[in-house]
Amino acid sequence: MTATVFISYSRADMEVVDWLKRLRMYFAPFGQRGTLDPWDDGRIAPGTPWQAEIERALDAAGAAVLLVGPGFLASAFVQDHELPRLLDAAARRGLRLFPLIVGYCAWEVVELGRLQSFNPPGQPLESLAPAQANKLMNELAIAVDAAMRSLVAAAPKSVLGATSAAAALWQAMRRMSLALGDSRVAFSAQAHRRDRLVAALEARLGFHNELEYEKFFLRHHAELDAPERFEFDQIRAMTEGPLHDANRTMLDALEQQPALLDTLPGMTALRQHLVFWLNKYERVFKANPAMCLLYVGVEDGVPFPSGIDDAVETWLRDNAATGG
């Protein structure tokens, strides 16, 4: 079971030394092992309601690391929103708090002063030699991991089973979200290059294309000059690389976590689309160097389900509390 660790900080305290970036490195081995999932607001996707995302992460956390400095104590958002919720969660459900003093500040005069900080307030990270600061952050990561493993070990097995199943489903949906994002970006970039190459061929050969794109490039592949062939190769590389990899990742997620098919109405249609796309890739595209595009859609009876990207993102936001 993966335990979410919420990291609270102020950007003002990261201006000289980015302690958050450095701390992420020390949490990374535990994240790769699957025992910890450190969360900070850098994981909020552009365009999403950031305050709601922070609140969901707070509610899902099993522990919180507080990077305390003068900016942290001066931040209105931290003091009015994050900190009260963290202290309430600590009192109400036993959320473990790990204050790490990163800069000289008036720690003792604020409400946090009643907590035991991980390092002495008079010896913040900024006062230490790099090796000492690194040692302290490494010890913090180990301590947080140990605390979370103890919490998991003490939880009832029935609760753990339900939580693990819900968390596994959330993580699988997160994989779907990332792959959908990769596919969307690659498809858009590929379409831009496709239109540019079609326009170049039309201008050089003196005609207006009436064919579907796949058939157009099949017909005119032998007529490409050197710059056009370079553009063609770039388009094909996007099909072979990010588009294929994203589609493979999504189908793997659906097959490894069949419960995904029951979460959203479009998931079954997405699976059918992916099966046809990958089949065409293996049996047709790979064997035909005159193809640079691979489309499977309405004419095949398996179009990409409209709105599935938004549906996945909405599901993730609505179920963020199970993401740990």
N, C-alpha and C positions, 0 to 999 in steps of 0.2 A: 504494500500500500504506500502511495506517495503522499507525503505531508506537505501542504502548502506553507511556506514561510513568507510572511508579509514583511517587506523592507520599507520602513518609513524614513524619509530624509528630506532635506531641503537642498535645492539646487545651489543656493547661495553658499553652502558649506562645501560644494564640490568644485569651486572655481579654481583654487590653487592645486589641490590634489583631488582627483576623482576617486574618492574612497568607495563609492558604490561600484564603480567598474572593477576596482581591485577586489572588493569583497565577492563579487560574482565569480571570480576565478577560483576562490577557495570553496565556494559552494558547488562548483561545476562537477567535481568527482562524485558527489552525492546525488546530484541531479542525473548524471549518466548512469549511476547504479540504480536509480529509480526510487530512492528513499526520501529525497527532498525535492521540492519544486519551488525555488526562490522566486518570489513575485515582486516586481516593482512597477511603477507606472510607465516605464519604458516599454512594457508589453502591450500597452493599450493601442489598438489599431487606429490609424487616422480616421476621423469621421464618426467614431463611436462616442457615446455619452461618457466622458471620462470619469465624472464623479460617481455615476452608477457603477462603473467597472471597479473603481476603488472600493466602494462599499461592498460589492459582491466578494471581492478578494479578501477584504477584512473579515467578512462573515465566514469564509471558507478556511481561514488560516488556523493552523494548530500552534503556531508560534509567530512572534514578530521581533524583528531586529530594528532597533531605533538608532539611527546614526545621528547622534546629538552634538550640535555645535551652536554657535550664536544664531546662525540662519534658521536652524530647526526651532529654537526657542522664540524667534521673532516671526515665524511664519503663521499668519492668521489661519490658513487652511489647516495646518498641522494642529495648532492649538485649539481651534474651534470644532474641527471635524474628526480628523484621524485619531488624535490622542484620546479624546473622551470615549470614542468607540473602543479603542484598544484597552483602556483601563476598565471599561465596563465589561468587556469580554473576559479580561483577566479575573475580575471579581465574580462574574456570573458563571462562566464555563471553564475556568482554569487555563485560559490562554497564557502560554509562557512568553514573558517579555525579556528581551536581552538588550538593554541599553548599552551602546558602545559610544563612548565619548570621543568624538573626532577632533574637536577644537575647544579651546578655552571658552567657557561660558558659565553663566550663573546657574549651574545645575542645582545647587542646594536650595535655592529660593523658589523654585517652581514645584508643582505637584509631583513631578517625576523624582524629586529629591528624596522621597521616602523609599524609592526602589534601590536595590543594590545594583550598581552599574558593573559591567563586565570588567572594566578597567578603572583605576582610581581617577576621579574627576580632575585631580591635579596633574595627571599624566595622560593627557589626550593623545590621540595618534599623531597629531601635528608636532608634538614635542619629542617624539621618539625617532631614533635612527630607523632607516628603512627596514633593516632586518628585524628589529624589534617590533615594528608595526606589522610586518608580514607575519611574524610568529603569533602575534596577538589575534590577527584575523583568522589564521589557520586554527588556532585553539577555539575561537568562537564558532567556526563552522563545525568542528568536531563536537563541541558541547551542544549545539543546536541539534545535530544529527542524533546524538545519544538521547537527548530529551525526547525527541519525536519517536525514536524507536521504542523507548520505554512507554510512551503514551499508547502506541499501537499495540504493544504487547499486553498492556493492561485492559484494553478494550474487549468487550464480550465478542466471542467469535461470530455470533449471529449478526452483530452490528458490523463487524469488520467485513463479513461476507457481502452484506448488502452494500456497504460503502465501497468496497473494492469493485463490485460489479458496476455500480453507478459511476465510479471514477474511471473505470476502464472504458465505459461507453463514452464518457465525456472526452477522454483522451483520444479515442478513435475518431470522434466527431471533430476534434481539434486538428487531427491529421487531415481529415477531409477538407477542413477550412483552409489550411495552409496549401494543400495541393490545388484546390480550386483557385486560390489566389495566384499561385504560380502559373496555372493554365490560362487564367484570364489575362495576365500580363503578357505571356508569351504569344497568345492568340492575337492580341492587339498589335504587338510589335510585328508579328508575322504579316498581318493584314496590311499594315503600312508598307512593308517591303513588297508584298504581292502587288498592290496597286501601283507602286512606283515602277515595278518591272513590267507590268502589263502596259502602262502608259509609254514606257520607253520602246517596247516592241512595236506598239501601234504606230508610234511616230516614225520609227526607222523603216518599218515594212510597209507603211501606208495603208492601213486598214483599221476598221473598228471591230473589236472583239464581240462576238455574240455567243461564244461558247461558255460552258461552266469552267471554272478556273482549273480544275484538275485536267479536263480534256484540252483546254487551251495550252497548257504547258506540255502535255504529252505531244500535241501536234507540232509545236514550234520548238521543242527542245533542241533539235539538231541545228536550228537557225540562230541560236544564241551566239553573240560575239563574246569576247573575253570579259568585259565589264558586266554584261548581262549574265554570263555564266557564274561569275563571282556572286552576284546578287541571288541567283538561283540557289547556289550552294548555301548561302546564309539562310534562306527560307527553309531549305531541306534540313539544315542543322537544327532549326527550331522544332521541326516535327520529330526528328530523331532524339533530341535532347529533352528540353523542358516539357514539351507537350506529351511525349511518350511517358516520361518519368512521372509526371503528375497523374496521368490516366492510370498508370500501373499502380501507383500508390493508392489512389482512390478505390480501385477494384480490390486490391489486397485488403484494405481496411474493411470493406464491405464483406469480404469472404471470411476474414478473421474475426469480425464482430458482427454476426448476422442480425443482432438486435438493432443495428442501425437501420435496417430495412423497415422496421416498424415505427421509427421515430418521426419520420416526415413523409408525406404523401409522394414526393418526387423521388425518393431514394430507389425504388424499384425501377422506375424509368431511367434513372441515372445508371444503374447497374447494367441494364440492357444496352444502353448507349455505349458504355465502356467496353462491354464484351464484344460488340460489333466493331468498334474502333480498333481495339487491340488485335482482333482477328484479322482485320483488313491490313493492319500494319505488318503483322508477321507473314501473311500469305501473299500479299500483293505489293505493298510499298517497298519492303526491304529488297525484293527481287527486281524492282523496276527503277533504275537510276534516272529515268525520265520524269519521275514524279518528285515534286517537292512539297506538295500539299496533300493532306489526308482529311477528307470530310466524310462524315456519316451523319445523315440527318433525316429530314422529312421523307425524302424519296425512298429511304431504306425502312421507314416505319419506326425508327428509333431516334427521334430528335433529342438533342440535349434539353433536359427539362427546364423550362423558363422559370426564373425566380429561385432556383435551388440555392444559389449563393447567399441571397438575403435570408432564406429560410434557415440555412445552416448557422449563419451569424446570430440570428434571433434565438435559435435554440441554445446556442452556447451561452448567450447572455442570460437567458431565462434559467439555465441550469448551472450557472457558474459555481454555486455553492457545493456542487458534487465534484468539481474539478480536481480536488485534492486526492 
